[in-house]
Every structure is written in structure tokens, then in C-alpha cells.
């Protein structure tokens, strides 16, 4: 009995049926990321989020081969996590499972998966529960999925603000958790004439001149103490809705207040790890490379959680400590309210040996 042969047109039709209905290409820092989805609503979740980042959608005639693909699935039950994987509780919520080859991140009934044989394909399942469909939960899922894809492109997120000195042109980073003063210093220094990258979210990667820091989030998100510091006085009407991740912070478009001051990339030469003390006088202390590396790892837990990307991630952080001077900054009230004094203080510390 002869074996039935499917016509070529039938094969093409079946393959077309398996293709996602929506495939949108984005570019960031010279990399290309494709977001695939079966419906427009799922595709728009990522599009709307990317509009708030320095991530550009590509027109159809400029599409290139994707460095990473994010496949979005809805109304599908997320896959179970295989046995034998090492598990980590993630501080912001969720659990990471990995064995150094495969990677799973689970939050409620949503999940992210990267298989060991498909390192550039990130699969995302959006949970069906009401909690998983809330705005904040979706924002975190999109962020985690996007960062998972970017790490596989050699781009690593850093919770930091980035500035560029107006005279020397050197890059400075303020690295720390929420509430440490990153937005306050970014706003103060931008008010003193420095160029800004971001007040909170950067991407670091290897470049020709060393490790580069690139702007990620477009808007600034500031708390009441930052507004009270004085630079934003008179601009309160430009503050918009609260941030999804932190309802105590308000957004504003920095170019509306600091026109012409944006810089998309810098090569950092100094890192400050700030902490708001409430004391009158500010102090700083030079950190060793080992101390700086330990602090970077604490602020970059995915360098440990996401083991398939960990080696490259840790390499970039190591190179960053080698090319920079690092300081602990205990910021007092003398650095609140006078942008020029802040600029003088930071410049003196950055220039010290």
C-alpha cells in the first residue's frame, strides 16, 4: 500500500496555521527582538510597555533576523516545571527554576520559559486569574520576559540612574534600590546642566570602549522628597499618574523640564551607591573592587537566578568594576535643594583618587 503524500500546498497551509498572527520587531542597543502573539491584544501589551522605554518598533521593510524572540501565549495553561531544577524565591515575587541550561520563572499562574536548546526563544504564558491580569502583574511579567530576552542578547538591566558630566564628559552611575536617592540625584544634576540617561533603569553591555550604560526607561518617576528638593518646583503640573510598580512615585517627561539634555549612552567611570541618611552633612567612602562587585550582585540578583545567562552577566559586572571608581555615598540634607552644590560635591568625589 502506497504511503499518502501531502501536497506541498497543504504543508504550507499547515505551517502558516502554526505561525503567530502578529510578529512585531523591535530594536534596542543594536539588537533585534521579535514579539510573537496570536492576537492583537497580547501583542499590544508589549507594544504599550515598550513605548515607555528606549525600544523602537521596526517597520516591516526594515525587519532583520531576531537576536531573541518572545512568544506570548494566552488562554493556555502554563507548563509544569520539571523536577530536579534548583529554585530561588525572587525578591519582587515569583520563583525562578533553573539547572544552568533551562530556565523557568513562575509568578501566580503566569510563567516564562527558556529551553536549553532554544536560548534565544523566550516563551511567556499570561495567567488566566484576575490577579495575573492586573496592571501591575502584567507590567512585571512583561518586564521580566523582556529582560530575560535582553540578557540573551548581551544586555543586562541595572537598577541605576545615569548622568554625564558637562565638562569632562564622563559617565556616572547611581546604583541602589528604590528610595536610595537615584531619582533625586538624577533630577538635581540634570537641573545643574548635566546630561541624563535615566533616573532608574539602565542596560549595561560590553562595547568597544569598555562597558557601556544605555538608557532604558523614558520617563522619570519621583517621590515627594525628590519634588521637595526644589528642582521640580513650578513643574508640579507636569507630574502624571503613579507608577505601576510604586504608587508612591509620580511620572514626568524629563525632556519637558531639561530640554536637549538627554544622552542615550555613556561609558561610566564612577559609580555611587547612595543612601539618604537624613543627617545634615554628607559623607562618602571609596570602595574596593570586591566591595563594589558585591553590591552590584546584590542589586542584580538575576546574575545568579538566571544561570544560563549568568556567566556573561557576571563578566559585564566585573568589567564595570574594573573601569570605574566606586563610592558609598551617605547623602545628607546638604545635597537636597541646591543642584549646583550637588554637582560640585559629586564632581569632587568623582575626581578624587
N, C-alpha and C positions, 0 to 999 in steps of 0.2 A: 504494500500500500504506500503510495507516494505521500511524502510529508507536505502539508499545506504551506504555501509560501505567501506571506502577507505582501500585498502590493506596496511599492515604495510610498505612494500617496497616503496609505493607511499608517505606515510607520511615521511619516512626517506629521500627520494629524495627531497621532498619539503623543509624539514628542511635544507638539505645540500645546496640547492639552495639559502637559505636565509643567509647562513654563508658567511663571507667575504673570499675572495680568499687568502688574506695574513693576517696572525696574527703573529706578532713578539713580543717576550717577552724581556723586559729589566729589569735590576736591578740597583737600586741606594739606598745607605744607608740602605740596608737590606729590601727594599720594592720592589715589583714587579709590573711593568706597562706593559700592553699589548696594542700594537698599531694595530688596525684592519683597513684594507683598501681593496677595491675591485680591485685595480690594483697596479702593482709594482711601477709605478712612484710615486703615492701618498704615498706608504709605504716608498719609498726611501727619500722623503722629510724629514721625521722624522729621518730616519737612518743617513743621512748625517749630520743633525744638532746634533744628539746625539753623533756622533763621535768626536765633538769638546767639549763634556762635559765628566765628570767622570760618565758616564752612560754606562753600559756594556750590550751588546746583549747576550741573553742566547741561547745555543744550544738546539735543540728540545728535547733531552733526559734529560735536566735539568729544563724544564719548571715547574713552580709552579702556584698555584692559584693566579690570579692577584689581587693586592690591589686596582688597578684602571685600567680602560680600556679607551683608546682614540679611538673613532670610526671616521674615516676620510671619508668624502663624497665629491665627485667632480661631476660636471655636474648636480647638483641638486640645486634647488632654496632653499635658507636658510629659515627656518620657521619664521613666523611673531612673534613679541614679544607680549605676552598677555597684555591686558590693566590692569591698576592698579598697575603696578610694579614701584618701586622707581628707578630713573635714575640718573647716575653720569657720567659726562664727564671725561674721563681718560686723564691724562696729556700727555701721549705719543701718544694719538689718539684713537678714538673709544668711545663707550658709553657702560656702564655697567647697566644692568637692573636686579633688584632682589627684592624679598619680604621676604627674610630670609629663604625661602625653595628652590625656583627655582632660577636659575642664567643664565643670557644671557649676552654675550659680543658681540657687533656688531661693525665691522670695515669695512666700504665700503659695499660690498655685501658678505663679509665673516662673519661667525658667530660661536660662541661657546655656547653650551647649556649644562646645568646640571639640570635634573629634580629632584624635591624634593624626589620622591620615588626611584630614582636611583642615590644616592650620589656619587657612585664610577664609574659612567659611563659618560665620557665627550664626547659629540658629536661635531664634527668640520665640518663645511661646508666651502670649499675653493671657493671663489667667482670666477665668470667667466670673470670678467672685466680684462683688461690689467693691471690696477693699482693694483688689488688684486693678480695678478700673478707675479708682480715684485719681485726681490730677497729680497729686504728689507721688503716688505709687507709680504711675505711668512715667512721670518725669525721671524718677530714679531708675526705672527699668531701661528707658531709652539711654540715659547717661551710662549705665553700666554696660549695656550692649555696645554702645558706640566706643567707649573706652576699651572694651575687650577687643574690638576690631582694630582700633588705632594702635594698641600695643603690639599687634601682629604686623603692623606697618612700621614699627620702629619709633612710634610717637607715644610718649608716656606722660600722663597727666601729673601735674604738680599743683597742690593747693597753695598758691602763692600769688602775690602781686608783682608786677614787673615795671620798672622805670628805667629811663635812660637819662644820664646827666646831660645838661645842655652844653657844657663846655668840653669836657673830656670825651663825651660820647660813650662812656662805659655803661654796661647794663648792671642793674642792681635788682635783687630779688628779696622780697619779704615773705618768708615761709612760716606757716603756722596754721593752727586750727581756727575755726570760726571764733571771733571775739578777741583774737590776739593783736589786732591793730593793722592788718594788711590793708583794708579799705581806707582806714584813717590816714595811713602814710601815703598811699597812692593818691588820695584826694589832695592832701596837703602839698605833696611835691608837684603834682600836676598844676596846682594853683601857684606854685613858685616858678613855673615855666619849664618843668621837666616834661619830657615825652613819656607817655604811658602806654603799656601793652594791655594790661588787665588789672583789676583790683583783687582778683580771687582765683582765676583758673588759667593755667598755662599748660602748654605742651613742651616737653624738652626732648631733644633728639640730637644725634651726632650730626655735625656739619663740617664744612671744610675748615673753618677756623676754630673748631672746638665744639663743645656742647652749646646748642642754640636754645633759646626760650622763645616761644611763639604765643601770641595772643590767642585765646580761645573764646571766652565769653565776651560779647559785645558791650553789655550794659554793666554799670557798677551797681552794687547792692550795699546800701549803707544803713547802719543802725543810728539810733538817736544820738549817741555820743559823737559819732562822726559828723553828723549835721551840726551839733552844738559846737564842734571845734572851730567853726567860723567860715571856712572856705565856701560852704554852700549857702551862707546867709544871703537871702534875697532870691534864692532859686528854689525855694520850697515848693512852688507850684509845678516844678518840673519833675518832682518825685512822683512815681506812678505806683502801681499795685504792689503788694507784698510779694516776696519771693516764695516759690512753692516749697523749697526746702527749709526756709527760715522765715516764718511770717513776721518776725520782729524787724526784718530789714525791708527797705523800700528801694525800688529800682530808679535809676535815672540814666539818660543817654549822655555819656561823658563829652561827646563832641559838641553838645549844645552849650556846655559850660567851658570847655577847654578846646575851642576850635583849632584845627591844624596841629594838634599835639599828639596824635596817635602814631605809634610805631608798631608794626606788625611783628618784628623780630629783633632780638638783641643777643649778644654774646655776653653772658654775665661774668663780672669779675669780682663781685661782692655779694654775699648772702647775709641777711639779717634774720635772726629768729627772734621776733619781738614778743613782748609780754607787757600788757598795760598794768602798771603797779598801783597807780593812784597816789604815789609819792610825789613830792614836789620836784625833785631833781632826777634826771635820767642818768643811767649808767650803762656801760657796755663792757663786754669781756670778749677777748679774742678766743676762738675755739680751735682746737686741734682738728686735723682732718678726720680723725677717728670719731671725735665728738660730733662733728658736722654730719658725718655719714650716718651715725646712729640716729640723729634727729631726722634726717631725710627719710630713713627707712620707717621711722615711726609715723611720719606724715604720708608715706607712700606704701601702705600695707599691701597693695596689690603686687609689689615687688616680691612678696613672699607668698601671697594667696594664689596668684596666677602662675603656677610653676612652669608651664610651657613657655611663657614669655619672660621668666624671672632672670635668666642669665643676661639677656640683652638689657633688661630694665636696670639691673644692678650695675652693669657696665657703664651705662649712661650716668647714673648717680655717682659712681666712683670717679668718672672723668670730670663731673661737675665739681666735686670737692677738690680735685687736683688743680683746676684752673681758677678757683675763687679763693678769696679770704672770707672766713665766716666769723660772725659775731653773735653773741647773745645780747639782745637789746632789752634792758629793763626800762621801759618808757614811762616817764613821769608826766606831770601836768605841764612842765615847761615845754613839752613838744606838742601841746594842743593849743591851737588858736593863732599861731604865727607861722605861716608857711615858709617864710624866708629863714626864720630861725631853725625850723626843721631841716631845710635844705643845707644850711651851714653845718649843723650838727652831723647829719648823715655824711656830707662830703668830707668832713674832717676825719670821721671814723673810717670811711672807705679808703682814704688816702694814707692812713696810719699803717705802720709796719708791725 
